[in-house]
Amino acid sequence: MKKNIKSIAVAVFALGVMSLNSCSDDFLIREPQDSITLENYFSSNDQVRNSTNAMYSKTWFNFHNKAFFAIGEVGSGNSYTGSSDVNSLRTLTISGTDVEMVNAWKGLWATIAQANMLISLLPERVGPEVDPEVVDVAIGEAHFMRATAYFYLVRLWGPVPIVENNLDNVENPQIPTNPVEDIYQFIELEYNAAINMLPEKIRSSNYADNGRVSKGSAKAMLAKAHLYQGEYSEAKQLAEEVINSGEFKLYGGEELPSYSFGDLFLTANNNNEESIFALQWKVTGNYGTASNCNTQFGYSPYINQATYGGVFAPSMDLLASFEDGDLRRKETVMLPGDFYPNITTADGPGLTVPDDIDAQGTGSGIKKYVVGKGGGAAGPFDNWGMMENNTYIMRYSEVLLIHAEAILGGAESTSDAAALASYNKVRNRAGLPSVTSFTFDELFHERRIELAFEGDYWYDLGRLPLSKAVDIISNQDRGFVDNPNFVPIPSGDFFILPYPTIDLDKNPKLGEPPVPYNFD
């Protein structure tokens, strides 16, 4: 029996660039889908490079398709929806049977399972023609992806099991969780492993070469992990290493731009110089390889490939949060009369937002990630209306804000020159004037506006003192134009989600006290 399961694991490892069944009952074992063998598969450098492709898209699909935005945007109060499958985040009534929460759990474990296979088995499954450096880079990418998946898991569920080898628990799949502190230690070790193995790179104007992660990508994500733990000196050092490396830069420049902030989110600008890590979507004809953002956010079939309007819309609270003169407003949310030359419509290029725009009853629509009908600037689409515009997990502007916050270091305000330099670069690009000091609340607001609809605000709220987060959420209008709604706040730390009921039933140890992880 153990031999058969090992064969399954090896076959899945070989199929990393093909389809990965993240809907399996067991989140650690994936069924094989054809008979390709590792012995034949990894005989060239290109085959090894391609072995990590699925971890840039397919393994993340279940998490990204709706849960990513339901959690990060609806849960946080950036977005409104009345759609029943994701509405529980708006009302903060999340249960262990919530479909999208289960999908998030499955998607993150799918990425971990794929990374585990590569790290455990790749070195012994390559031919003599494969360069060792190519193997190292692939394994470095796997460490990076495993760290990133765990970074989401620990912020969403708190204690979860640390699993480094899928085969370790085949005979006893009931696995205890590990403490949050151990998970963060594991995340740091994983990002450091990635830093040691990934190449240094300068992001160029040749965007096709910028898609894969680098040492700088791992340093940037590690800086964020330190920031979330309040480890400001470590976050500052890493952010400065990324800034000083010159690998990334703000797209369009640092002063008042002649370009549009929205150009960052056009398909043609995938993997631009600001992109630190982005999910790489591709229209292949197979479900689950392309992005559904255009359908989820596009307010009407007039600008998307669906037969219905967007599932998500801007919240009343977010609409009221933009400063006067902030160029990001128009490129984040649509209001009547706004004109977008790059959005293709049923009538051709160019959208003037109609007076009766009313996504989800909000009198507005989401602009970010909306590219319009297929063809032209929108690029290709598949039979499900999905397209190839990437999803940012981190952009360089966030590194600048991490740097500014790390220098602030938990204080109420700062006028430190280095912190101001990073902070003002983000503001200036948005058309806003420089400031001579800023408070934590102002920086927190800047993060919200800069990263709106990029799946981040829920996690930012979750790192605040709970009383402060409760105060923010309880004062948000989480309804729509004709129905203001202030939801009751659950008791306890509602930022920690319940484990999926189906997995808790199969592994009761998920509900038991965490067990320290053996890092030996």
Disulfide bonds with the S-S distance in Angstrom:
none
